[in-house]
Amino acid sequence: MVHQPLSNTPAHRIGEAARRCGVSAANIRYYESEGLLPRLARSEGDYRLYSEADVHRLRFIRLCRAMDMSLDEVRTLVALDLNNKADCATARAALDAHLGHVRERLSELRALERDLRSLRERCDGSDDQCHIIEALHARADQPVAAPARASKPAVGKAAATPARLRHV
């Protein structure tokens, strides 16, 4: 399918653009402040005006964010030219890197699942004392280990997630 050029004539105020692309007005303003949208036209009343091309770009951003891509990853993809072969290689590289992050997170989540299952197996409800709470309190008594230094700074959503989950 060939991507058809969309109208660049501003036609929608932010509420209508938000409804058409499935992104909140607050997120649209944020994406604009992050440079993911070009400078927008303004109405005489100083309202932001969005074209069909802007709405498409917002849908593209929403799709990438739904795939858990960071703003930097989205910024890379949104800047690429659909018809440039070199940009296709850049898109592949960006997706390969994102797949690596997803695989790492899946590994962390599997380890977390094993840890939670192990905790859950400590208690069948038959004892007077809850061994789950006991184990959690025992973990809380342990000193916190200093986080390992990352080889490169984390960006986007991944920055909010620890590189490794600590399991005692």
Secondary structure, DSSP 8 states (H G I E B T S, - for coil): --------S--B-HHHHHHHHT--HHHHHHHHHTTSS---EE-TT--EEB-HHHHHHHHHHHHHHHTT--HHHHHHHHTS-TT-HHHHHHHHHHHHHHHHHHHHHHHHHHHHHHHHHHHHTT--S-SSS-HHHHHHHHHHTS--------SS---GGGGGS-SS----
